[in-house]
Amino acid sequence: MIYSDEKIKADIMNRLMRKGCWGARYLPVDSLVHWLSKKVKRDGERIKRIIKDLVKKGYLLVHKGGRTISLNPALNRQIIEYIEKIIEEK
C-alpha cells in the first residue's frame, strides 16, 4: 500500500496522541521511525523529513536535542481535527 505524506503525518500524530505524548511527555524519534518504517518504505528518511516538517509547522515539540518529540498542547484542537479528517478519508 502506498501512503501519502498526509496519511503519514496523521499516523505520526495519531500514534503520539494514543500514547498520550502531549507537551512534557515525549517519545523517542528512533522508535517512532522504526514502527512506521514497517509500513512506509525508503528506510525512514521520508518519515524523518515529515517529522521535521511537522516541527516547523509547530505541531510537534522537540526535546532532548532533537532525539524525542511530543505533540504541541497549544494546537490540540487542530491536531485532533486533522487526524479525524485524514482517517475518515481512508
Secondary structure as UniProt FT lines:
FT   HELIX           5..18
FT   TURN            19..20
FT   TURN            23..24
FT   STRAND          27..28
FT   HELIX           29..37
FT   TURN            38..39
FT   TURN            43..44
FT   HELIX           45..57
FT   STRAND          60..63
FT   HELIX           64..66
FT   STRAND          68..71
FT   HELIX           73..75
FT   HELIX           76..89
//
